[in-house]
Amino acid sequence: MPNFSPIIPLPILLLVFIAYLWTLWALWKQEKDKRPVHLIFRLIATLLIFFCALKPAWKVSQTISSKQTIYILVDSSQSMEVKDELPSRYQNALKLLENHREQIDKLERVNVEVRFFDLKLHELQPKEFGSATSISNALAQCLQEDNKIKAFMILSDGLQNHGQDLEKVIYNINQYEISVYFVPFGKEQLKGEFSDVSISQVRSPEFLQKKQDLKLKFKTELKGLKGQTQTYEIIQNDRVLASYSLIPKTNNAIEEVEIIIPAKKLKANYNLIQVKAQGRKNEITPLDNEAKRLIFVREEGLKILLLASAPSADYKFLRRTLESNPHFTLTSPSPFLLQSSKATEFWLSTDLADYDLIILCRPKPNFFPKEFFNKLYETYTLNKKGLLIFSGGDINKYLDQDLAFADSLPALPSSSQLEQEILVDSINQNHFVSKNFKDTNLNELSLSGLTYPSRENPGSQVILKSSLAPLILTRNWKLSRIGLIQTNALWQLNLNEKAEIYQDLMARLAYYLCSREDDLKDMLTVKSNKLNYSQDEKGFFTASLKNNEGAKVTKAQIKLMIGEKLHQMSPQELNYTHDQKFDQSGLIQFKAQSRLKDELIASLSAKIYVSSEHNELNDITTNIKLLRALSEKTNGSEIQRQKFSDWLTKMNQTGRVNSVSLQVKRTPLWDNFYILSLILFFFCLEWYWRKFR
């Protein structure tokens, strides 16, 4: 269509044009007999100039209609695979969409967007079910992406168990006057025709010695299986290592199962153990029928016997530190066993000469056999052994009776115990155990607890000392080495940022007492604080770099490779650390890399197992109350499946369509070569005719 934009206002332009015509008419009348044809050419040229003054253009416009959008959100989490309605909740939701696909495509007044959601929002149907449901996250993300939403339709079982606060999302939805509708899937109550078996809380030691049996425990929930036999298998590399059967007494049974796997069935290395429950024909979901756990079976290392008469923090943290060291073979009976009638059986099967290091953690002599300390003294006097004793009131009293044993120790008690704030005032920088700690700030080693003032025996070496008493001492005795810890508070180092000091201190003390210092000269080692994680946990890794003399190297660049990704480790006072959450599950390999004197070095590869928790399968009954509350607070409602077509029709009828006319193209009719050429041509004709005719 034509369009004009005059250079000057149109009324003024018309007055000028009329005045010009009147002038031409007057000239024509003066030269009427001569027929002044040149005035005609002048008129044509002037008309073209006035045409250009109007700035005419040809404008092409297009009308665009803006429709509101309906978002259909399909739950694609694990709980939708439950088969309390056949073939499954998820398949029925997809079928509902497919049955109305043609009607959706023909809607004229609204656009329809289909999205899938679990923990995240997906534009396309995901290949795997998500491990959690977040209705709130899905709604919030749609609100961010689109400002023309008319309504939400949620196809779900309502098992919201993750994500944003739903009340905050409801508030934002109401600000846009959007309604939320839903079609529920699944049943609110699962009755006798359904059954289910689940496995959770798999527990066992993560580290085993080669000759040690594996004791595996787990919890199992059995629904609708009263009086029926349920079988569980322990599998590794498609080999069944053990099996167990039980018969539940009720239709909602929870059982604790313990299975012992003989040591000969496990090889010295990483062993990924699978606990699997036999499936049922009418089972609701098989997703939680199995669980896995990673076990490391190690070759025999330094053999350590840890004995304690009662539980204590020292015993707990020391045992954890020794168990996690792959080079130690730890035997540590429960303190309660030594107080029970089964203690006799343990002592008969235990030979002190079999161990490289014997640790007594605040022992109470009355819980030990009468000849125990005599045999212990004879063992480390005649053989090359290590002995470590944590002082305590009971053992100090016993030393008054056994003078030979007392004289062999690094120190003898000189007064009663003291309870105090323990301030470390010196550390032996030349001793093998403590030379790595020479740059440690002593104020950071402060403790709170008991100390035992003592008199040092000849040849003793103090490793750590407070103002009132030596805390850690060692002494060479005959062929053996003996260590003495004279505080009950050393474990407190494991509770703060200096935990690596405690772990390294105890490991070096163990190697030193066994005369195995050379074993600590590994170049680069890396470990995780445990072997098994769930995907929502944060993994923690520690690396240690040593030179040829076994001294730790600080301020180096160490990179941790987890799977195929490299991460820079953070330098600490003694070690290098890295922590992160895992973006993948399954068996993951890791190792560390660094450079020492321009030489590229790498640690041995290690493994962890990250399990994807089925955290939303704890309660798989449909949560229709949540869906109703969501719809009622947003002026929506529940839609029956057979009325889904009516709902689509209603949404289409009430949809608002906003039309906007947009200029697509504007073509000037005056600003071109041809118009300017014509003006010039007619002015030339006018001049020629006036001059020569």
C-alpha positions as CSV (number, residue, x, y, z in Angstrom):
1,M,0.0,0.0,0.0
2,P,1.2,3.6,-0.7
3,N,2.6,5.8,2.0
4,F,3.5,9.5,2.1
5,S,5.9,11.4,4.4
6,P,5.9,15.1,3.1
7,I,9.1,17.1,3.6
8,I,6.9,20.1,4.8
9,P,3.3,20.0,6.1
10,L,0.9,19.0,3.4
11,P,-1.4,22.1,3.7
12,I,1.6,24.4,3.1
13,L,2.7,22.2,0.2
14,L,-0.8,22.5,-1.4
15,L,-0.7,26.3,-1.1
16,V,2.7,26.5,-2.8
17,F,1.5,24.1,-5.5
18,I,-1.7,26.2,-6.2
19,A,0.3,29.4,-6.2
20,Y,2.7,27.9,-8.7
21,L,-0.2,26.8,-11.0
22,W,-1.6,30.3,-10.9
23,T,1.7,31.7,-12.0
24,L,1.9,29.3,-14.9
25,W,-1.6,30.2,-15.9
26,A,-0.7,33.9,-15.9
27,L,2.3,33.2,-18.1
28,W,0.2,31.1,-20.5
29,K,-2.3,33.9,-21.0
30,Q,0.5,36.5,-21.7
31,E,1.8,34.3,-24.5
32,K,-1.4,32.8,-25.8
33,D,-0.8,33.5,-29.4
34,K,2.7,32.0,-29.3
35,R,1.6,28.7,-27.7
36,P,4.4,28.5,-25.1
37,V,4.9,24.7,-25.2
38,H,8.0,25.1,-22.9
39,L,5.6,25.9,-20.0
40,I,4.1,22.5,-20.4
41,F,7.6,20.9,-20.0
42,R,8.2,23.2,-17.0
43,L,4.9,22.1,-15.4
44,I,5.7,18.4,-15.9
45,A,9.2,18.8,-14.2
46,T,7.7,20.8,-11.4
47,L,5.0,18.2,-10.8
48,L,7.8,15.6,-10.5
49,I,9.5,17.9,-7.9
50,F,6.3,18.2,-5.9
51,F,5.9,14.4,-6.2
52,C,9.3,14.0,-4.6
53,A,8.4,16.5,-1.9
54,L,5.6,14.1,-0.8
55,K,8.3,11.3,-0.3
56,P,6.0,8.6,-1.5
57,A,6.8,4.9,-0.7
58,W,5.3,1.5,-1.2
59,K,4.9,-0.2,2.2
60,V,4.4,-4.0,2.7
61,S,3.1,-5.0,6.2
62,Q,2.3,-8.3,7.8
63,T,0.0,-9.2,10.6
64,I,1.4,-11.5,13.3
65,S,-0.8,-13.3,15.8
66,S,0.6,-14.0,19.3
67,K,-1.0,-16.9,21.0
68,Q,-0.9,-18.0,24.6
69,T,1.0,-21.3,25.5
70,I,-0.1,-24.4,27.4
71,Y,2.7,-26.4,28.9
72,I,2.1,-30.2,29.3
73,L,4.6,-31.5,31.8
74,V,5.2,-35.3,31.8
75,D,6.8,-36.8,34.8
76,S,9.8,-39.0,33.7
77,S,11.2,-40.0,37.1
78,Q,11.7,-43.5,38.4
79,S,8.5,-43.7,40.3
80,M,6.5,-43.4,37.0
81,E,7.9,-46.8,36.0
82,V,5.8,-48.3,38.8
83,K,3.3,-50.8,37.5
84,D,0.4,-50.3,39.8
85,E,-1.6,-49.5,36.6
86,L,-0.6,-51.5,33.5
87,P,1.6,-51.3,31.6
88,S,3.0,-48.6,33.8
89,R,2.2,-45.0,35.0
90,Y,4.6,-43.6,32.5
91,Q,3.4,-45.6,29.5
92,N,-0.2,-44.5,30.3
93,A,0.8,-40.9,30.4
94,L,2.5,-41.2,27.0
95,K,-0.6,-43.0,25.7
96,L,-2.8,-40.1,26.9
97,L,-0.7,-37.7,25.0
98,E,-0.6,-39.8,21.8
99,N,-4.4,-40.3,21.8
100,H,-4.8,-36.5,21.7
101,R,-1.9,-35.6,19.5
102,E,-4.1,-34.9,16.4
103,Q,-6.4,-32.6,18.5
104,I,-3.4,-30.8,20.0
105,D,-2.0,-30.1,16.5
106,K,-5.3,-28.6,15.4
107,L,-5.7,-26.1,18.2
108,E,-5.9,-22.6,16.7
109,R,-5.9,-20.2,19.6
110,V,-3.2,-21.6,21.8
111,N,0.3,-23.2,21.3
112,V,1.1,-26.4,23.1
113,E,4.6,-27.2,24.4
114,V,5.3,-30.7,25.8
115,R,8.1,-31.1,28.3
116,F,9.4,-34.0,30.3
117,F,10.7,-33.5,33.8
118,D,12.4,-35.4,36.7
119,L,15.1,-33.5,38.6
120,K,15.6,-31.4,35.4
121,L,13.4,-30.2,32.6
122,H,13.8,-31.9,29.2
123,E,12.6,-30.8,25.8
124,L,12.7,-34.3,24.5
125,Q,11.7,-37.6,26.0
126,P,14.8,-38.7,28.1
127,K,16.3,-42.1,27.5
128,E,16.5,-43.0,31.2
129,F,14.3,-42.3,34.2
130,G,15.5,-39.6,36.6
131,S,16.4,-40.5,40.2
132,A,14.2,-37.7,41.7
133,T,11.1,-35.7,41.0
134,S,11.0,-31.8,41.1
135,I,7.7,-30.4,40.0
136,S,8.7,-27.0,41.4
137,N,11.9,-26.9,39.3
138,A,10.0,-27.7,36.1
139,L,7.3,-25.0,36.7
140,A,9.9,-22.4,37.7
141,Q,12.0,-23.1,34.6
142,C,9.0,-22.8,32.3
143,L,8.1,-19.4,33.9
144,Q,11.6,-18.2,33.1
145,E,11.5,-19.3,29.5
146,D,8.0,-18.1,28.4
147,N,5.9,-15.0,29.4
148,K,2.8,-16.0,27.5
149,I,1.8,-19.1,29.5
150,K,-1.9,-19.7,29.9
151,A,-1.9,-22.9,31.9
152,F,0.1,-25.9,33.0
153,M,-1.0,-29.5,32.7
154,I,0.9,-31.9,34.9
155,L,0.9,-35.7,34.1
156,S,2.5,-37.1,37.3
157,D,2.1,-39.2,40.4
158,G,2.9,-36.2,42.6
159,L,6.0,-37.6,44.3
160,Q,7.8,-34.2,44.7
161,N,10.9,-34.9,46.7
162,H,13.5,-32.4,45.5
163,G,14.0,-28.8,44.3
164,Q,12.6,-25.4,45.1
165,D,10.0,-24.6,47.8
166,L,6.7,-25.3,46.1
167,E,4.9,-22.4,47.9
168,K,7.3,-19.9,46.4
169,V,6.7,-21.2,42.9
170,I,2.9,-21.1,43.5
171,Y,3.3,-17.4,44.5
172,N,5.1,-16.7,41.2
173,I,2.5,-18.5,39.2
174,N,-0.3,-16.5,40.7
175,Q,1.5,-13.3,39.8
176,Y,1.1,-14.2,36.2
177,E,-2.5,-15.5,36.7
178,I,-1.7,-18.9,35.4
179,S,-3.7,-22.0,36.4
180,V,-2.2,-25.5,37.1
181,Y,-4.2,-28.6,36.1
182,F,-3.2,-32.2,36.6
183,V,-4.0,-35.7,35.6
184,P,-2.9,-38.2,38.3
185,F,-1.2,-41.5,37.6
186,G,-0.8,-44.5,40.0
187,K,-2.8,-45.5,43.0
188,E,-3.0,-43.9,46.5
189,Q,-3.0,-47.3,48.1
190,L,-1.2,-50.5,47.0
191,K,-3.3,-53.5,47.9
192,G,-2.6,-57.2,48.0
193,E,-2.4,-57.8,44.3
194,F,0.9,-56.0,44.2
195,S,4.3,-57.0,45.7
196,D,7.6,-55.3,46.0
197,V,11.1,-56.1,47.2
198,S,13.7,-53.4,47.9
199,I,17.3,-53.4,49.1
200,S,19.0,-50.5,50.9
201,Q,21.7,-49.6,53.5
202,V,24.3,-52.2,52.3
203,R,27.1,-52.2,54.9
204,S,30.4,-53.9,55.2
205,P,34.1,-53.1,55.8
206,E,35.5,-51.3,52.7
207,F,39.0,-52.8,53.3
208,L,39.7,-56.5,53.9
209,Q,42.7,-58.6,54.3
210,K,43.3,-61.5,51.9
211,K,42.4,-64.1,54.5
212,Q,39.5,-62.3,56.1
213,D,35.8,-63.3,55.5
214,L,33.5,-60.5,54.3
215,K,30.5,-59.9,56.5
216,L,27.8,-58.1,54.4
217,K,24.7,-56.6,55.9
218,F,21.7,-54.9,54.3
219,K,18.1,-53.9,54.9
220,T,15.3,-55.3,52.8
221,E,11.6,-54.3,52.6
222,L,9.1,-56.9,51.4
223,K,5.5,-55.9,50.5
224,G,2.7,-58.3,49.8
225,L,4.9,-61.4,50.2
226,K,3.6,-62.9,53.4
227,G,4.5,-66.6,53.6
228,Q,6.5,-66.6,50.3
229,T,10.1,-67.4,50.0
230,Q,12.3,-64.5,48.9
231,T,15.9,-65.3,47.7
232,Y,18.9,-62.9,47.7
233,E,22.2,-63.5,45.9
234,I,25.6,-62.0,46.3
235,I,27.2,-61.7,42.8
236,Q,30.6,-60.6,41.6
237,N,31.5,-60.7,37.9
238,D,28.5,-62.9,37.1
239,R,29.6,-65.4,39.8
240,V,27.2,-66.1,42.7
241,L,29.3,-66.0,45.8
242,A,26.5,-66.7,48.3
243,S,22.7,-66.8,48.6
244,Y,20.2,-66.3,51.3
245,S,16.4,-67.0,51.6
246,L,13.8,-65.8,54.0
247,I,10.0,-66.0,54.4
248,P,8.4,-62.8,55.6
249,K,5.7,-63.1,58.3
250,T,3.7,-60.1,57.3
251,N,2.8,-58.2,54.1
252,N,4.9,-55.2,55.2
253,A,8.1,-56.8,56.5
254,I,11.4,-55.1,57.1
255,E,14.3,-57.4,57.7
256,E,18.0,-57.0,58.4
257,V,20.1,-59.6,56.5
258,E,23.6,-60.7,57.2
259,I,25.6,-62.8,54.8
260,I,29.2,-64.0,55.3
261,I,31.3,-64.5,52.2
262,P,34.4,-66.8,52.7
263,A,37.7,-65.1,52.1
264,K,38.7,-67.6,49.4
265,K,36.0,-66.4,47.1
266,L,37.5,-62.9,46.9
267,K,40.6,-61.9,45.1
268,A,43.2,-59.4,46.3
269,N,42.1,-56.3,44.4
270,Y,39.0,-54.2,44.0
271,N,35.8,-56.3,44.2
272,L,32.5,-54.8,43.1
273,I,29.9,-56.8,45.0
274,Q,26.2,-56.9,43.8
275,V,23.4,-57.7,46.2
276,K,20.4,-58.8,44.2
277,A,16.9,-59.8,45.1
278,Q,15.0,-62.3,43.0
279,G,12.3,-60.5,41.0
280,R,8.6,-61.2,41.3
281,K,6.1,-61.5,38.4
282,N,3.7,-59.0,39.9
283,E,6.3,-56.7,41.3
284,I,5.6,-53.0,41.4
285,T,9.1,-51.9,40.4
286,P,12.4,-53.8,40.0
287,L,14.5,-50.6,40.2
288,D,15.4,-51.1,43.8
289,N,16.0,-54.9,43.6
290,E,19.7,-54.6,43.7
291,A,22.5,-52.6,45.2
292,K,26.3,-52.6,44.8
293,R,29.3,-52.0,47.1
294,L,33.0,-51.8,46.4
295,I,35.4,-53.8,48.5
296,F,39.2,-53.7,48.4
297,V,40.9,-56.9,49.4
298,R,44.6,-56.3,50.0
299,E,47.6,-58.4,50.2
300,E,49.0,-58.9,53.7
301,G,51.0,-55.9,54.9
302,L,52.3,-54.9,58.3
303,K,50.4,-57.1,60.8
304,I,49.0,-55.0,63.6
305,L,47.1,-56.1,66.7
306,L,45.0,-53.4,68.3
307,L,43.6,-54.2,71.8
308,A,41.3,-52.0,73.9
309,S,39.4,-52.9,77.0
310,A,36.7,-50.3,76.5
311,P,35.5,-48.1,73.7
312,S,37.1,-44.6,73.4
313,A,37.6,-41.9,70.9
314,D,41.3,-42.8,70.7
315,Y,40.4,-46.4,69.8
316,K,37.8,-45.3,67.3
317,F,40.0,-42.9,65.3
318,L,43.1,-45.0,65.5
319,R,41.2,-48.0,64.2
320,R,39.7,-46.0,61.3
321,T,43.2,-44.7,60.4
322,L,44.8,-48.1,60.4
323,E,42.0,-49.7,58.5
324,S,42.1,-47.2,55.7
325,N,45.9,-47.8,55.1
326,P,46.2,-50.5,52.4
327,H,49.6,-51.5,53.7
328,F,48.4,-52.5,57.1
329,T,46.7,-55.8,58.1
330,L,44.7,-54.9,61.2
331,T,43.3,-57.3,63.7
332,S,41.1,-55.5,66.3
333,P,38.6,-57.4,68.4
334,S,35.7,-55.4,69.8
335,P,36.4,-54.1,73.3
336,F,33.1,-55.7,74.4
337,L,34.4,-59.1,73.2
338,L,37.4,-58.9,75.6
339,Q,35.0,-58.3,78.4
340,S,32.7,-61.3,77.5
341,S,33.0,-65.1,77.9
342,K,34.1,-65.3,74.2
343,A,37.4,-63.6,75.2
344,T,38.9,-67.0,76.1
345,E,38.4,-68.3,72.6
346,F,40.1,-65.2,71.1
347,W,43.2,-65.5,73.4
348,L,43.6,-69.2,72.6
349,S,43.6,-68.4,68.8
350,T,46.0,-65.4,69.1
351,D,49.8,-65.6,69.0
352,L,51.5,-62.3,69.8
353,A,54.6,-63.5,67.8
354,D,52.5,-63.3,64.6
355,Y,52.2,-59.5,64.7
356,D,54.7,-56.8,63.6
357,L,53.1,-54.2,65.9
358,I,51.0,-54.6,69.0
359,I,49.0,-51.6,70.2
360,L,47.4,-51.4,73.7
361,C,44.9,-48.6,73.9
362,R,44.5,-47.7,77.6
363,P,44.4,-51.4,78.6
364,K,42.8,-52.7,81.9
365,P,45.0,-55.6,82.9
366,N,42.1,-57.4,84.7
367,F,40.5,-58.0,81.3
368,F,43.7,-59.7,80.0
369,P,44.9,-63.2,80.8
370,K,47.2,-63.4,83.8
371,E,50.3,-64.3,81.8
372,F,49.6,-61.7,79.0
373,F,52.1,-59.1,80.0
374,N,54.8,-61.7,80.7
375,K,54.3,-63.2,77.2
376,L,54.2,-59.7,75.7
377,Y,57.5,-58.7,77.4
378,E,59.1,-62.0,76.3
379,T,57.9,-61.5,72.7
380,Y,59.3,-58.1,72.1
381,T,62.5,-58.8,74.2
382,L,63.5,-61.8,72.2
383,N,62.1,-60.8,68.8
384,K,62.1,-57.7,66.5
385,K,58.7,-56.3,67.3
386,G,56.9,-52.9,67.7
387,L,54.9,-52.0,70.8
388,L,52.7,-48.9,71.2
389,I,50.9,-48.2,74.5
390,F,48.3,-45.5,75.2
391,S,48.7,-44.6,78.9
392,G,45.8,-44.8,81.3
393,G,45.2,-45.0,85.0
394,D,44.9,-48.8,85.1
395,I,48.0,-49.6,83.2
396,N,50.0,-47.1,85.2
397,K,48.9,-48.8,88.4
398,Y,50.0,-52.2,86.9
399,L,53.5,-50.9,86.2
400,D,54.1,-50.7,90.0
401,Q,53.8,-54.5,90.1
402,D,55.6,-55.5,86.9
403,L,59.0,-53.8,87.2
404,A,60.6,-55.6,84.3
405,F,57.9,-54.6,81.9
406,A,57.9,-51.0,83.3
407,D,61.7,-50.6,82.9
408,S,61.5,-51.4,79.2
409,L,59.1,-48.6,78.5
410,P,60.2,-45.1,77.3
411,A,58.9,-43.5,80.6
412,L,57.4,-44.3,84.0
413,P,54.6,-42.4,85.7
414,S,55.8,-39.9,88.2
415,S,52.5,-38.5,89.6
416,S,48.8,-38.7,89.1
417,Q,47.1,-37.7,85.9
418,L,46.4,-34.0,85.1
419,E,43.4,-32.5,83.3
420,Q,44.4,-29.4,81.4
421,E,44.5,-27.4,78.2
422,I,47.5,-29.1,76.6
423,L,49.7,-26.7,74.8
424,V,52.4,-28.3,72.7
425,D,55.6,-26.4,73.3
426,S,58.1,-28.5,71.3
427,I,58.4,-31.0,68.5
428,N,61.4,-33.2,67.7
429,Q,62.4,-32.1,64.2
430,N,65.0,-34.8,63.8
431,H,62.9,-37.8,64.6
432,F,61.6,-39.9,61.7
433,V,58.1,-39.7,63.0
434,S,57.9,-35.9,63.3
435,K,60.4,-34.5,60.8
436,N,57.6,-33.8,58.4
437,F,55.9,-31.5,60.9
438,K,58.9,-29.1,61.4
439,D,57.0,-26.2,59.8
440,T,53.8,-26.8,61.7
441,N,52.4,-24.0,63.9
442,L,52.5,-25.5,67.4
443,N,49.5,-23.4,68.5
444,E,47.4,-25.4,66.1
445,L,48.2,-28.6,68.0
446,S,46.6,-27.5,71.2
447,L,44.4,-30.2,72.9
448,S,42.1,-30.5,75.9
449,G,42.2,-33.6,78.2
450,L,44.4,-35.7,80.4
451,T,48.1,-36.0,80.5
452,Y,50.3,-38.4,82.6
453,P,53.4,-36.7,84.0
454,S,56.3,-39.2,83.8
455,R,60.0,-39.8,84.3
456,E,61.9,-40.7,81.1
457,N,63.9,-43.9,81.0
458,P,67.4,-43.8,79.5
459,G,67.5,-43.8,75.7
460,S,64.0,-42.4,75.3
461,Q,63.3,-39.9,72.6
462,V,60.5,-37.3,73.0
463,I,58.6,-36.6,69.8
464,L,55.9,-34.3,71.1
465,K,56.0,-32.4,74.4
466,S,53.7,-30.1,76.4
467,S,54.7,-27.8,79.2
468,L,53.8,-30.4,81.9
469,A,54.6,-33.8,80.3
470,P,55.9,-35.5,77.2
471,L,53.0,-36.6,75.0
472,I,54.7,-39.1,72.6
473,L,57.9,-40.9,73.3
474,T,59.8,-43.8,71.7
475,R,62.6,-46.1,72.9
476,N,64.7,-48.8,71.5
477,W,64.6,-52.0,73.6
478,K,66.7,-55.0,72.7
479,L,65.7,-55.7,69.1
480,S,62.4,-53.9,69.3
481,R,61.0,-50.4,69.4
482,I,58.5,-49.2,72.0
483,G,56.2,-46.1,71.7
484,L,54.2,-44.4,74.5
485,I,51.4,-41.9,74.2
486,Q,50.7,-40.1,77.4
487,T,47.4,-38.3,76.7
488,N,43.8,-39.2,76.1
489,A,43.3,-36.3,73.7
490,L,45.5,-37.0,70.7
491,W,42.4,-38.0,68.6
492,Q,41.2,-34.4,68.7
493,L,43.7,-33.6,65.9
494,N,41.4,-35.7,63.7
495,L,38.4,-33.3,64.2
496,N,39.8,-30.1,62.7
497,E,41.6,-29.0,59.5
498,K,44.7,-30.8,60.8
499,A,43.3,-34.3,60.4
500,E,46.1,-35.1,58.0
501,I,48.6,-34.5,60.8
502,Y,47.0,-37.1,63.0
503,Q,46.7,-39.7,60.2
504,D,50.3,-39.1,59.0
505,L,51.6,-39.1,62.5
506,M,50.1,-42.5,63.4
507,A,51.1,-44.0,60.1
508,R,54.7,-42.9,60.5
509,L,54.7,-44.0,64.1
510,A,53.6,-47.5,63.1
511,Y,56.2,-47.8,60.4
512,Y,58.9,-46.6,62.7
513,L,58.1,-49.0,65.6
514,C,58.2,-51.8,63.1
515,S,61.6,-50.6,61.7
516,R,60.1,-50.2,58.3
517,E,60.9,-46.6,57.5
518,D,61.9,-47.4,53.9
519,D,58.3,-48.5,53.2
520,L,57.2,-44.8,53.4
521,K,59.3,-43.6,50.5
522,D,56.5,-43.9,47.9
523,M,56.7,-41.0,45.5
524,L,53.1,-40.0,44.8
525,T,50.0,-41.6,46.4
526,V,46.3,-40.6,46.3
527,K,43.3,-42.0,48.2
528,S,39.7,-41.2,48.8
529,N,38.3,-41.0,52.3
530,K,36.1,-43.9,51.4
531,L,35.3,-46.3,48.6
532,N,31.5,-46.0,48.3
533,Y,29.5,-42.8,47.8
534,S,26.0,-41.9,46.9
535,Q,25.6,-39.4,44.0
536,D,24.4,-36.6,46.4
537,E,27.6,-36.9,48.5
538,K,30.8,-34.9,48.1
539,G,33.9,-37.0,47.6
540,F,37.1,-36.1,49.4
541,F,40.6,-37.0,48.0
542,T,44.0,-36.7,49.6
543,A,47.4,-36.9,47.8
544,S,50.9,-37.1,49.2
545,L,54.1,-36.4,47.4
546,K,57.5,-37.6,48.9
547,N,61.1,-37.3,47.7
548,N,63.6,-40.1,47.7
549,E,64.3,-39.6,51.4
550,G,60.6,-40.1,52.4
551,A,60.2,-36.4,53.2
552,K,57.0,-34.7,52.0
553,V,57.2,-32.2,49.2
554,T,55.0,-29.2,49.6
555,K,53.8,-26.5,47.2
556,A,53.9,-28.8,44.2
557,Q,51.4,-28.9,41.4
558,I,49.3,-32.0,41.7
559,K,46.4,-32.8,39.4
560,L,43.7,-35.4,40.1
561,M,42.2,-37.3,37.2
562,I,38.7,-38.6,38.0
563,G,37.5,-40.6,35.1
564,E,38.6,-38.4,32.1
565,K,38.5,-35.0,33.9
566,L,41.5,-33.3,35.5
567,H,41.2,-31.3,38.7
568,Q,43.8,-29.1,40.4
569,M,44.4,-30.3,44.0
570,S,44.7,-27.7,46.8
571,P,48.0,-27.7,48.8
572,Q,47.6,-28.1,52.5
573,E,50.3,-28.1,55.2
574,L,51.2,-31.7,54.7
575,N,49.0,-33.0,51.9
576,Y,47.0,-32.0,48.8
577,T,43.2,-32.2,48.8
578,H,40.3,-32.0,46.5
579,D,36.5,-32.4,47.0
580,Q,33.6,-32.4,44.6
581,K,30.2,-33.8,43.9
582,F,29.9,-36.5,41.3
583,D,28.1,-35.9,38.0
584,Q,28.2,-39.6,37.1
585,S,27.5,-42.9,38.8
586,G,29.0,-46.4,38.7
587,L,32.6,-47.5,39.0
588,I,35.0,-44.5,38.7
589,Q,38.8,-44.7,38.3
590,F,41.1,-42.0,39.7
591,K,44.8,-41.2,40.0
592,A,47.2,-38.3,40.6
593,Q,49.8,-36.7,38.4
594,S,52.7,-34.3,39.2
595,R,56.3,-33.3,38.3
596,L,59.3,-33.7,40.5
597,K,62.6,-32.4,39.2
598,D,61.2,-32.2,35.7
599,E,60.1,-35.8,35.9
600,L,56.5,-36.7,35.2
601,I,55.2,-39.0,37.9
602,A,51.9,-40.6,38.5
603,S,50.2,-42.5,41.3
604,L,48.8,-46.0,41.0
605,S,45.2,-46.0,39.8
606,A,42.5,-46.4,42.4
607,K,38.7,-46.8,42.2
608,I,35.5,-45.7,43.9
609,Y,31.9,-46.6,43.4
610,V,29.1,-44.0,43.2
611,S,25.6,-45.3,43.5
612,S,22.6,-43.6,42.1
613,E,20.2,-43.6,45.0
614,H,16.5,-44.5,44.3
615,N,15.6,-41.9,46.9
616,E,12.1,-41.4,45.6
617,L,11.1,-45.0,45.9
618,N,10.8,-44.9,49.6
619,D,7.0,-44.2,49.2
620,I,5.7,-45.0,45.8
621,T,2.0,-44.4,46.3
622,T,0.6,-41.5,44.3
623,N,0.6,-38.2,46.2
624,I,-2.7,-36.8,44.9
625,K,-2.9,-34.4,47.9
626,L,0.1,-32.4,46.7
627,L,-1.3,-32.2,43.2
628,R,-4.7,-31.1,44.5
629,A,-3.2,-28.4,46.7
630,L,-1.1,-27.1,43.8
631,S,-4.1,-26.8,41.5
632,E,-6.4,-25.3,44.1
633,K,-4.0,-22.6,45.0
634,T,-3.6,-21.6,41.3
635,N,-7.3,-21.8,40.4
636,G,-6.8,-25.1,38.5
637,S,-8.3,-28.5,39.0
638,E,-7.9,-32.2,38.5
639,I,-8.8,-33.4,35.0
640,Q,-10.1,-36.9,34.5
641,R,-8.4,-38.8,31.6
642,Q,-11.7,-39.2,29.7
643,K,-12.2,-35.5,29.9
644,F,-8.8,-34.5,28.7
645,S,-10.2,-33.7,25.2
646,D,-12.9,-31.4,26.7
647,W,-10.1,-29.6,28.7
648,L,-8.1,-29.0,25.5
649,T,-11.2,-27.6,23.8
650,K,-11.9,-25.3,26.7
651,M,-8.3,-24.0,26.7
652,N,-8.6,-23.3,23.0
653,Q,-11.8,-21.4,23.2
654,T,-10.6,-19.2,26.1
655,G,-7.2,-18.5,24.6
656,R,-6.3,-14.9,23.8
657,V,-4.9,-14.1,20.4
658,N,-3.1,-10.7,20.1
659,S,-2.6,-9.5,16.5
660,V,0.3,-7.1,15.7
661,S,0.8,-5.5,12.3
662,L,4.5,-5.3,11.5
663,Q,6.1,-3.5,8.6
664,V,8.1,-6.0,6.6
665,K,9.3,-3.8,3.7
666,R,9.2,-0.1,2.7
667,T,10.3,0.9,-0.9
668,P,10.7,4.6,-1.6
669,L,9.1,5.7,-5.0
670,W,10.9,9.1,-5.3
671,D,14.5,8.5,-4.3
672,N,15.8,6.7,-7.4
673,F,17.7,7.4,-10.6
674,Y,14.6,7.4,-13.0
675,I,12.7,10.1,-11.2
676,L,15.7,12.4,-11.0
677,S,16.5,11.7,-14.7
678,L,12.9,12.6,-15.8
679,I,13.1,15.9,-13.8
680,L,16.4,16.8,-15.5
681,F,15.1,15.7,-18.9
682,F,12.0,17.9,-18.8
683,F,13.9,20.9,-17.6
684,C,16.3,20.5,-20.5
685,L,13.3,20.3,-22.9
686,E,11.8,23.4,-21.4
687,W,15.1,25.3,-21.8
688,Y,15.6,24.1,-25.4
689,W,12.1,24.9,-26.5
690,R,12.2,28.3,-24.9
691,K,15.6,29.2,-26.3
692,F,15.4,27.9,-29.9
693,R,11.8,27.8,-30.8
